[in-house]
Amino acid sequence: MSVIDVHTHYVPRGWPDLNEVAGAAHDWPWMRVETERDAVIMVGSREFRRVRADCWDAGTRVAAMDADGVDIQVVSPTPVFFSYSRPGPQAVKVARVFNDLALEICEPAPERLLPFCQVPLQDTDAACAELDRCLAAGHVGVEIGNHVGDRDLDDAGIVTFLQHCADVGAPVFVHPWDMPSSPRLDRWMARWLTGMPAETHLSILALILGGVFDKVPDTLRICFAHGGGSFAFWLGRMENAWYQRGDVIGTSERPPSYYLERFSVDTVVFDEQALRLLVDTLGSGQVMLGSDYPYPLGERPVGEVVRRADLQADGAKEAILGGNARSFLNGTQASPTSC
């Protein structure tokens, strides 16, 4: 059985000056390289995140995978590079830079490191075109942020992009990003500890209550990071509201529980009880191993919570550790078509 980690990120060791590539701005991301194995992602003059060679060096990644018993990683962008707030043409140029660098990072271990691309999601036509380019170049799927400004995943343009993903057979990984900020959220990494779960939950609501799953065929393969946020814990609240306040939220054709087989989540919940709740709520067929490698808030050793958990369903651990991801990644792929 192959063990497949569907939630990891890359950062190149460097990239061209985005002021020259995409146009002058005061806060494009850039890399402050400190040693051969250490660097800092900068956003303008602000330190965003310290990173190490495990973000860009295939050999380092594969050694960590071997140590943790992981056969395959899905390698996705780090959301700080999405550039959704920029004009579409600028975001296209940035996406091309990082997508091409992702291929270079994964190229030394093509059977073990599978690149997911990023797209300029604020521009539907450009997003579809970049996805098609990347699939032809060797990417196997796409990571998107969970919203574009105030546009959630039920926005018409984003729905069109998701329909395109279904048409061309591209799996979609949804990652929370750009969490709200306030003095109350700026302590204790609260934007990550509470904002990420809330953002992810909200976007699953958008797909269900916004009627997206009623419009897009079930050939869409979509997975949410961080265990789907707080969704599993509050499904009953959603269900109750759908029946009791249908005048307000009854916009989907069926109650929320009907759509549970339409999406997957990863295992990045760090707790056996939380993992059992995911499996009990969504079913073992909708949960896939994730780690958030190589970041400090990720799980190491990868898959430890799954391996320790008391999961009653036959074959549940095998499905979560790899079987479900094989289906997620290897669905029938059609020829790319324009939006």
KEKE-3310 file (N, C-alpha, C; in steps of 0.2 Angstrom, whole numbers, plus 5000, padded with zeros to 4 digits):
npx = (5004:5003:5008:5001:5003:4993:4994:5006:5018:5028:5042:5051:5069:5073:5067:5063:5064:5049:5044:5050:5045:5030:5026:5029:5028:5025:5025:5028:5031:5047:5063:5074:5089:5099:5108:5114:5104:5095:5082:5072:5055:5050:5038:5037:5044:5043:5045:5039:5039:5051:5061:5067:5078:5070:5059:5062:5072:5073:5079:5080:5067:5063:5071:5065:5052:5055:5059:5047:5039:5032:5026:5022:5021:5009:5013:5011:5008:5013:5002:5004:5009:4998:4992:4980:4974:4979:4979:4972:4981:4994:4994:4993:5006:5014:5009:5014:5028:5030:5023:5031:5043:5039:5039:5052:5057:5051:5055:5067:5062:5051:5042:5038:5036:5023:5017:5006:4997:4996:4983:4977:4965:4956:4953:4943:4944:4958:4962:4958:4965:4978:4978:4976:4988:4997:4993:4997:5010:5014:5010:4998:4987:4977:4980:4969:4965:4953:4945:4942:4945:4930:4923:4917:4917:4906:4904:4901:4911:4921:4914:4913:4926:4928:4919:4926:4938:4932:4928:4941:4946:4954:4960:4956:4963:4959:4964:4965:4967:4973:4967:4955:4959:4962:4964:4961:4964:4977:4985:4994:4995:4982:4975:4979:4975:4962:4956:4959:4952:4939:4938:4939:4928:4918:4919:4916:4903:4898:4900:4890:4877:4877:4873:4882:4886:4875:4875:4888:4895:4897:4909:4918:4933:4937:4946:4947:4958:4966:4957:4944:4941:4931:4919:4914:4911:4901:4891:4878:4872:4871:4862:4851:4848:4845:4833:4825:4826:4824:4819:4829:4842:4840:4845:4851:4847:4845:4847:4861:4868:4867:4876:4889:4897:4902:4914:4931:4942:4957:4969:4974:4972:4978:4974:4967:4953:4947:4950:4943:4930:4929:4930:4918:4908:4910:4913:4925:4929:4931:4941:4958:4976:4986:4998:5004:5017:5032:5030:5031:5019:5014:5011:5022:5030:5024:5007:5006:4995:4984:4989:4989:4976:4960:4951:4936:4930:4932:4947:4949:4960:4969:4963:4963:4976:4981:4973:4962:4967:4974:4962:4958:4968:4969:4958:4948:4954:4950:4952:4960:4949:4943:4936)
npy = (4994:5011:5025:5041:5058:5072:5085:5096:5108:5119:5130:5140:5142:5154:5167:5176:5194:5201:5213:5216:5206:5206:5219:5235:5236:5238:5228:5215:5197:5192:5183:5182:5176:5167:5157:5142:5133:5140:5153:5167:5171:5186:5199:5213:5224:5216:5202:5187:5172:5161:5149:5133:5121:5110:5115:5117:5108:5093:5081:5082:5082:5070:5061:5064:5059:5046:5043:5044:5035:5038:5037:5046:5063:5076:5091:5107:5125:5138:5148:5162:5167:5168:5179:5185:5198:5206:5214:5204:5201:5203:5193:5182:5181:5180:5167:5159:5160:5153:5141:5135:5134:5125:5113:5111:5109:5097:5089:5080:5069:5062:5052:5052:5065:5076:5089:5102:5115:5134:5146:5161:5165:5176:5179:5172:5166:5167:5159:5146:5144:5144:5133:5123:5124:5121:5107:5101:5103:5095:5096:5089:5093:5106:5119:5130:5146:5148:5159:5174:5189:5196:5186:5171:5153:5150:5160:5166:5166:5158:5146:5143:5140:5129:5120:5119:5112:5100:5096:5094:5085:5088:5087:5096:5106:5114:5128:5137:5154:5171:5176:5185:5199:5206:5216:5206:5194:5194:5190:5175:5168:5167:5170:5159:5148:5149:5156:5149:5137:5142:5149:5139:5131:5140:5141:5128:5128:5137:5130:5121:5127:5137:5131:5125:5112:5107:5112:5109:5094:5078:5073:5082:5083:5087:5093:5098:5107:5105:5097:5100:5111:5118:5111:5097:5096:5105:5101:5096:5108:5116:5107:5108:5121:5122:5115:5122:5136:5138:5148:5157:5150:5140:5137:5127:5112:5101:5095:5099:5087:5078:5080:5076:5066:5073:5080:5080:5079:5083:5075:5084:5087:5083:5075:5061:5059:5069:5065:5053:5059:5065:5054:5047:5057:5061:5049:5036:5035:5048:5055:5060:5057:5070:5082:5095:5097:5107:5114:5121:5120:5108:5090:5079:5063:5060:5055:5049:5051:5045:5032:5028:5029:5023:5016:5010:5005:4993:4992:5006:5013:5010:5015:5029:5032:5030:5025:5032:5044:5040:5038:5051:5057:5051:5051:5049:5058:5070:5078:5094:5109:5125:5138)
npz = (5000:4995:5004:5005:5005:5005:5008:5007:5006:4995:4993:4983:4982:4977:4966:4951:4952:4956:4954:4941:4934:4935:4937:4945:4963:4980:4989:4985:4987:4991:4992:5006:5006:5018:5021:5013:5016:5023:5024:5022:5019:5013:5013:5005:5016:5027:5037:5033:5034:5041:5032:5027:5019:5017:5010:4997:4992:4984:4988:5002:5006:5001:5010:5022:5020:5018:5031:5038:5033:5021:5004:4993:4990:4988:4982:4985:4981:4992:5001:5002:4990:4981:4975:4973:4976:4966:4950:4936:4925:4931:4941:4933:4928:4939:4944:4934:4935:4948:4946:4936:4943:4953:4946:4943:4956:4959:4950:4952:4958:4952:4953:4966:4971:4968:4959:4962:4955:4955:4952:4944:4952:4952:4940:4929:4916:4913:4924:4920:4909:4913:4922:4912:4905:4914:4917:4905:4906:4917:4930:4942:4948:4956:4968:4977:4985:4998:4996:4987:4990:4995:4988:4989:4987:4980:4971:4955:4945:4951:4952:4939:4936:4944:4938:4926:4931:4934:4922:4915:4923:4934:4951:4965:4978:4992:5001:5017:5018:5020:5032:5043:5052:5068:5083:5093:5087:5084:5094:5100:5089:5084:5072:5064:5073:5076:5065:5053:5054:5054:5042:5033:5036:5033:5019:5015:5018:5009:4997:4999:5004:4995:4984:4975:4973:4968:4955:4949:4942:4950:4946:4950:4960:4975:4989:5006:5016:5033:5040:5036:5043:5056:5052:5053:5067:5068:5059:5063:5068:5056:5049:5057:5055:5042:5040:5050:5047:5034:5026:5026:5024:5016:5002:4995:4986:4994:5011:5021:5025:5014:5005:5009:5003:4992:4994:5001:5015:5024:5036:5045:5060:5072:5083:5090:5093:5087:5074:5073:5074:5062:5053:5057:5054:5041:5034:5031:5018:5014:5019:5019:5021:5027:5031:5031:5029:5025:5037:5054:5061:5056:5055:5062:5066:5050:5048:5060:5069:5062:5062:5075:5079:5085:5074:5068:5057:5044:5035:5036:5040:5030:5019:5022:5023:5010:5000:4997:4992:4981:4973:4972:4966:4954:4945:4930:4917:4906:4890:4890:4890:4885:4896)
capx = (5000:5007:5006:5001:5002:4990:4994:5012:5019:5035:5044:5058:5075:5073:5063:5064:5061:5042:5043:5051:5040:5023:5025:5031:5023:5030:5025:5029:5036:5054:5067:5081:5093:5104:5113:5112:5099:5090:5080:5066:5051:5049:5033:5039:5050:5041:5047:5033:5041:5058:5060:5073:5079:5065:5054:5064:5076:5069:5083:5078:5060:5062:5073:5060:5047:5057:5059:5040:5035:5027:5028:5021:5019:5007:5017:5007:5010:5012:4997:5006:5011:4993:4992:4973:4972:4982:4975:4973:4987:5000:4993:4995:5013:5017:5007:5018:5034:5030:5022:5037:5048:5037:5041:5059:5058:5048:5058:5072:5059:5044:5037:5036:5034:5018:5016:4999:4999:4991:4980:4975:4958:4951:4951:4941:4947:4965:4963:4957:4970:4984:4977:4977:4995:5001:4992:5001:5017:5016:5006:4993:4981:4978:4978:4966:4963:4946:4940:4945:4942:4924:4920:4918:4918:4900:4905:4899:4917:4924:4910:4915:4933:4927:4917:4932:4942:4928:4928:4947:4949:4960:4959:4957:4965:4957:4968:4963:4972:4970:4962:4953:4964:4960:4969:4960:4966:4984:4989:4994:4994:4975:4972:4980:4972:4954:4954:4960:4946:4933:4938:4938:4921:4914:4919:4912:4896:4897:4898:4883:4872:4877:4871:4887:4886:4869:4877:4894:4894:4900:4916:4923:4936:4939:4948:4948:4964:4965:4951:4938:4940:4926:4913:4912:4908:4895:4886:4871:4869:4869:4856:4845:4846:4842:4826:4821:4826:4824:4818:4836:4848:4838:4847:4853:4841:4844:4850:4869:4871:4866:4882:4895:4901:4905:4921:4935:4946:4964:4969:4978:4969:4982:4971:4963:4946:4945:4950:4937:4924:4929:4928:4911:4904:4911:4915:4932:4931:4931:4947:4965:4982:4989:5003:5006:5025:5037:5030:5031:5013:5012:5012:5028:5030:5018:5002:5006:4988:4980:4991:4987:4969:4956:4946:4932:4928:4937:4951:4948:4967:4973:4960:4965:4984:4983:4968:4957:4971:4974:4956:4958:4973:4970:4952:4948:4956:4948:4957:4958:4945:4943:4930)
capy = (5000:5017:5031:5047:5064:5076:5092:5098:5115:5121:5137:5140:5145:5160:5168:5182:5200:5201:5220:5216:5201:5208:5226:5238:5236:5239:5222:5208:5193:5190:5178:5184:5170:5168:5152:5137:5129:5144:5159:5171:5174:5193:5203:5220:5225:5212:5195:5183:5166:5158:5143:5129:5118:5106:5118:5117:5103:5086:5076:5083:5080:5062:5058:5065:5055:5039:5042:5044:5030:5041:5036:5051:5069:5081:5097:5113:5132:5142:5153:5169:5168:5167:5186:5186:5205:5210:5213:5197:5200:5202:5187:5177:5181:5177:5160:5156:5159:5148:5135:5132:5132:5119:5108:5110:5106:5090:5085:5075:5063:5063:5047:5053:5072:5077:5096:5105:5122:5139:5150:5168:5164:5182:5180:5165:5164:5166:5153:5140:5144:5142:5126:5119:5125:5117:5100:5099:5103:5090:5097:5084:5096:5113:5122:5137:5148:5147:5164:5179:5195:5194:5181:5164:5147:5150:5165:5163:5165:5152:5140:5141:5137:5122:5116:5117:5107:5094:5094:5091:5079:5090:5087:5103:5106:5121:5129:5143:5160:5178:5176:5191:5202:5211:5215:5200:5189:5195:5186:5168:5165:5166:5169:5152:5143:5150:5159:5144:5132:5146:5150:5132:5129:5144:5139:5122:5130:5141:5125:5117:5132:5141:5127:5124:5105:5106:5114:5106:5087:5074:5072:5087:5080:5093:5092:5104:5106:5106:5093:5104:5116:5116:5109:5091:5097:5109:5099:5096:5115:5117:5103:5111:5128:5121:5113:5127:5142:5137:5155:5161:5147:5134:5138:5121:5108:5096:5097:5098:5080:5075:5082:5074:5062:5077:5083:5076:5083:5080:5073:5088:5089:5082:5072:5055:5060:5074:5061:5049:5063:5066:5048:5046:5062:5061:5042:5034:5036:5055:5058:5058:5059:5077:5084:5102:5097:5106:5119:5120:5118:5102:5084:5074:5059:5061:5049:5046:5051:5040:5025:5027:5030:5017:5017:5003:5002:4988:4995:5013:5016:5009:5020:5036:5033:5030:5022:5038:5049:5037:5039:5058:5060:5047:5050:5049:5065:5072:5083:5101:5113:5132:5139)
capz = (5000:4995:5009:5001:5009:5000:5010:5009:5002:4993:4992:4979:4985:4975:4960:4948:4955:4953:4951:4934:4930:4935:4938:4951:4969:4986:4994:4982:4990:4989:4997:5009:5007:5023:5020:5008:5018:5027:5020:5025:5014:5014:5010:5006:5021:5033:5038:5033:5037:5040:5029:5026:5012:5015:5006:4990:4990:4984:4992:5009:5006:5001:5016:5027:5018:5020:5038:5041:5029:5016:4998:4989:4993:4984:4983:4983:4983:4999:4999:5001:4983:4976:4972:4971:4976:4961:4943:4933:4921:4935:4944:4928:4927:4946:4944:4929:4938:4953:4943:4933:4948:4956:4942:4944:4963:4960:4944:4954:4961:4949:4955:4973:4972:4963:4959:4961:4952:4957:4946:4945:4953:4952:4933:4927:4909:4914:4928:4916:4904:4917:4924:4906:4903:4919:4917:4900:4908:4921:4936:4942:4951:4958:4974:4977:4991:5000:4994:4983:4993:4997:4984:4991:4982:4976:4966:4948:4941:4954:4950:4932:4936:4947:4933:4922:4934:4934:4915:4913:4928:4939:4958:4968:4985:4995:5007:5019:5018:5020:5037:5045:5057:5073:5089:5097:5083:5083:5099:5101:5082:5084:5065:5062:5077:5075:5058:5047:5054:5053:5035:5029:5037:5029:5012:5013:5018:5002:4991:5000:5004:4989:4978:4970:4972:4964:4948:4947:4943:4955:4944:4953:4965:4979:4996:5010:5021:5040:5042:5034:5048:5061:5048:5056:5073:5067:5054:5066:5068:5049:5047:5060:5052:5035:5041:5054:5044:5026:5023:5026:5022:5012:4995:4992:4984:4999:5017:5021:5026:5008:5001:5012:4998:4987:4995:5005:5020:5026:5043:5049:5066:5077:5088:5088:5094:5081:5068:5073:5072:5054:5050:5059:5051:5033:5032:5030:5011:5012:5023:5016:5025:5026:5036:5031:5029:5030:5042:5061:5063:5053:5059:5061:5060:5046:5048:5067:5072:5059:5064:5082:5080:5085:5069:5068:5050:5040:5029:5036:5040:5023:5014:5024:5022:5003:4995:4995:4989:4974:4969:4972:4961:4947:4942:4923:4915:4899:4887:4893:4886:4887:4900)
cpx = (5004:5003:5006:4999:4999:4991:5002:5013:5027:5036:5051:5063:5076:5069:5065:5061:5054:5040:5045:5047:5033:5022:5027:5026:5028:5030:5024:5033:5042:5058:5073:5084:5098:5109:5111:5106:5094:5089:5074:5062:5049:5043:5034:5045:5048:5043:5040:5034:5048:5056:5067:5073:5074:5059:5056:5069:5073:5073:5081:5071:5059:5065:5068:5054:5049:5057:5052:5036:5030:5030:5028:5019:5015:5010:5014:5010:5009:5007:4999:5008:5004:4991:4985:4971:4975:4978:4977:4979:4994:5000:4995:5003:5017:5015:5012:5025:5034:5028:5027:5042:5046:5039:5048:5061:5056:5052:5063:5069:5052:5039:5035:5034:5029:5016:5009:5001:4994:4989:4978:4967:4953:4949:4950:4944:4955:4967:4963:4963:4977:4984:4979:4985:4999:4999:4996:5008:5019:5013:5000:4987:4982:4976:4975:4965:4956:4942:4945:4942:4936:4920:4922:4917:4911:4899:4904:4906:4921:4921:4912:4921:4932:4924:4922:4936:4938:4929:4935:4950:4954:4957:4960:4958:4963:4961:4966:4968:4969:4965:4961:4958:4961:4965:4967:4963:4974:4988:4989:4994:4986:4972:4973:4976:4965:4952:4954:4954:4940:4932:4936:4931:4916:4913:4916:4904:4894:4896:4892:4877:4871:4875:4876:4887:4880:4870:4883:4893:4898:4907:4921:4926:4939:4940:4949:4954:4961:4958:4945:4936:4935:4919:4910:4908:4902:4890:4879:4868:4867:4863:4850:4843:4843:4835:4822:4821:4827:4823:4824:4841:4846:4839:4849:4847:4840:4848:4857:4871:4871:4872:4889:4900:4904:4911:4925:4939:4952:4963:4973:4974:4972:4980:4966:4956:4944:4945:4944:4931:4924:4927:4920:4906:4904:4911:4922:4934:4932:4937:4954:4970:4984:4994:5005:5014:5027:5036:5029:5025:5010:5013:5018:5028:5023:5013:5002:4999:4984:4982:4989:4980:4965:4950:4942:4931:4934:4940:4951:4955:4970:4970:4962:4972:4985:4978:4964:4961:4973:4968:4956:4962:4972:4963:4953:4949:4954:4953:4955:4954:4945:4936:4925)
cpy = (5006:5022:5037:5053:5070:5084:5093:5104:5115:5128:5137:5143:5152:5161:5175:5188:5201:5208:5220:5212:5204:5215:5229:5238:5236:5233:5216:5204:5192:5186:5182:5178:5171:5163:5147:5134:5133:5151:5161:5173:5181:5195:5210:5220:5220:5205:5191:5176:5164:5151:5139:5125:5113:5109:5118:5111:5096:5081:5076:5081:5073:5059:5059:5060:5048:5038:5041:5039:5033:5040:5042:5057:5073:5088:5103:5120:5134:5148:5160:5171:5169:5174:5187:5194:5209:5210:5207:5196:5199:5195:5181:5176:5178:5169:5156:5155:5153:5142:5131:5130:5126:5113:5106:5107:5099:5086:5079:5069:5063:5057:5048:5060:5074:5084:5098:5113:5127:5143:5156:5167:5170:5183:5173:5162:5162:5160:5147:5139:5142:5135:5122:5119:5120:5109:5097:5099:5098:5091:5092:5087:5103:5115:5129:5139:5148:5153:5169:5185:5193:5189:5174:5159:5147:5156:5162:5161:5159:5146:5138:5138:5130:5118:5114:5112:5100:5091:5091:5086:5082:5091:5094:5103:5113:5122:5136:5148:5166:5179:5183:5193:5207:5211:5209:5194:5189:5192:5179:5165:5163:5166:5162:5147:5143:5152:5154:5139:5136:5147:5144:5130:5133:5143:5132:5123:5133:5136:5122:5122:5136:5138:5125:5116:5103:5108:5111:5098:5084:5072:5077:5083:5086:5091:5098:5103:5107:5103:5096:5109:5114:5113:5102:5092:5101:5107:5099:5103:5117:5114:5106:5117:5127:5119:5119:5134:5142:5144:5159:5157:5141:5135:5132:5116:5103:5098:5095:5091:5076:5075:5080:5070:5066:5080:5078:5081:5079:5078:5078:5091:5087:5078:5066:5056:5064:5070:5056:5053:5064:5060:5046:5050:5061:5054:5042:5036:5044:5059:5055:5061:5066:5078:5091:5103:5103:5111:5117:5117:5112:5096:5080:5069:5060:5054:5046:5046:5046:5033:5023:5026:5023:5018:5010:5000:4998:4992:5003:5016:5016:5014:5027:5037:5033:5029:5028:5043:5046:5038:5047:5060:5056:5046:5051:5056:5065:5077:5090:5105:5120:5132:5142)
cpz = (5000:5000:5005:5005:5004:5002:5012:5004:5000:4993:4988:4983:4983:4968:4958:4952:4952:4951:4944:4930:4929:4935:4945:4957:4975:4991:4990:4986:4987:4994:4999:5010:5012:5023:5014:5010:5022:5023:5024:5019:5017:5010:5010:5011:5027:5032:5038:5036:5036:5037:5028:5020:5011:5011:4999:4988:4990:4988:5000:5010:5006:5007:5021:5026:5020:5027:5041:5037:5024:5009:4993:4992:4987:4986:4980:4985:4990:4997:4998:4994:4978:4972:4970:4972:4970:4954:4940:4930:4925:4939:4940:4928:4933:4946:4939:4932:4943:4951:4940:4938:4952:4952:4943:4951:4963:4955:4946:4956:4958:4951:4963:4975:4966:4964:4958:4959:4956:4951:4948:4946:4952:4944:4930:4921:4910:4919:4925:4912:4907:4919:4918:4904:4908:4919:4911:4901:4913:4928:4936:4946:4952:4965:4974:4984:4992:4998:4990:4986:4997:4993:4987:4986:4978:4972:4959:4945:4944:4952:4943:4932:4939:4942:4928:4925:4934:4926:4913:4918:4933:4946:4960:4975:4987:5001:5010:5019:5019:5026:5040:5051:5062:5079:5093:5093:5082:5088:5098:5094:5081:5077:5063:5066:5077:5068:5053:5048:5052:5045:5031:5030:5033:5022:5010:5014:5012:4997:4992:4999:4998:4983:4973:4968:4968:4956:4945:4947:4948:4952:4947:4959:4969:4986:5000:5015:5028:5042:5041:5039:5054:5058:5052:5062:5073:5062:5057:5066:5061:5047:5050:5057:5046:5036:5045:5051:5037:5023:5022:5022:5017:5004:4992:4991:4990:5005:5017:5021:5019:5004:5004:5008:4993:4988:5000:5010:5021:5033:5047:5055:5072:5083:5086:5088:5088:5074:5067:5072:5065:5051:5051:5055:5043:5030:5030:5023:5009:5016:5020:5021:5022:5032:5037:5031:5024:5036:5049:5064:5060:5058:5057:5067:5056:5047:5055:5070:5069:5061:5071:5083:5080:5080:5068:5062:5047:5035:5030:5036:5033:5018:5015:5022:5015:4998:4993:4991:4981:4970:4967:4966:4954:4944:4934:4921:4907:4896:4889:4887:4889:4891:4895)
residu = (MET:SER:VAL:ILE:ASP:VAL:HIS:THR:HIS:TYR:VAL:PRO:ARG:GLY:TRP:PRO:ASP:LEU:ASN:GLU:VAL:ALA:GLY:ALA:ALA:HIS:ASP:TRP:PRO:TRP:MET:ARG:VAL:GLU:THR:GLU:ARG:ASP:ALA:VAL:ILE:MET:VAL:GLY:SER:ARG:GLU:PHE:ARG:ARG:VAL:ARG:ALA:ASP:CYS:TRP:ASP:ALA:GLY:THR:ARG:VAL:ALA:ALA:MET:ASP:ALA:ASP:GLY:VAL:ASP:ILE:GLN:VAL:VAL:SER:PRO:THR:PRO:VAL:PHE:PHE:SER:TYR:SER:ARG:PRO:GLY:PRO:GLN:ALA:VAL:LYS:VAL:ALA:ARG:VAL:PHE:ASN:ASP:LEU:ALA:LEU:GLU:ILE:CYS:GLU:PRO:ALA:PRO:GLU:ARG:LEU:LEU:PRO:PHE:CYS:GLN:VAL:PRO:LEU:GLN:ASP:THR:ASP:ALA:ALA:CYS:ALA:GLU:LEU:ASP:ARG:CYS:LEU:ALA:ALA:GLY:HIS:VAL:GLY:VAL:GLU:ILE:GLY:ASN:HIS:VAL:GLY:ASP:ARG:ASP:LEU:ASP:ASP:ALA:GLY:ILE:VAL:THR:PHE:LEU:GLN:HIS:CYS:ALA:ASP:VAL:GLY:ALA:PRO:VAL:PHE:VAL:HIS:PRO:TRP:ASP:MET:PRO:SER:SER:PRO:ARG:LEU:ASP:ARG:TRP:MET:ALA:ARG:TRP:LEU:THR:GLY:MET:PRO:ALA:GLU:THR:HIS:LEU:SER:ILE:LEU:ALA:LEU:ILE:LEU:GLY:GLY:VAL:PHE:ASP:LYS:VAL:PRO:ASP:THR:LEU:ARG:ILE:CYS:PHE:ALA:HIS:GLY:GLY:GLY:SER:PHE:ALA:PHE:TRP:LEU:GLY:ARG:MET:GLU:ASN:ALA:TRP:TYR:GLN:ARG:GLY:ASP:VAL:ILE:GLY:THR:SER:GLU:ARG:PRO:PRO:SER:TYR:TYR:LEU:GLU:ARG:PHE:SER:VAL:ASP:THR:VAL:VAL:PHE:ASP:GLU:GLN:ALA:LEU:ARG:LEU:LEU:VAL:ASP:THR:LEU:GLY:SER:GLY:GLN:VAL:MET:LEU:GLY:SER:ASP:TYR:PRO:TYR:PRO:LEU:GLY:GLU:ARG:PRO:VAL:GLY:GLU:VAL:VAL:ARG:ARG:ALA:ASP:LEU:GLN:ALA:ASP:GLY:ALA:LYS:GLU:ALA:ILE:LEU:GLY:GLY:ASN:ALA:ARG:SER:PHE:LEU:ASN:GLY:THR:GLN:ALA:SER:PRO:THR:SER:CYS)
# end
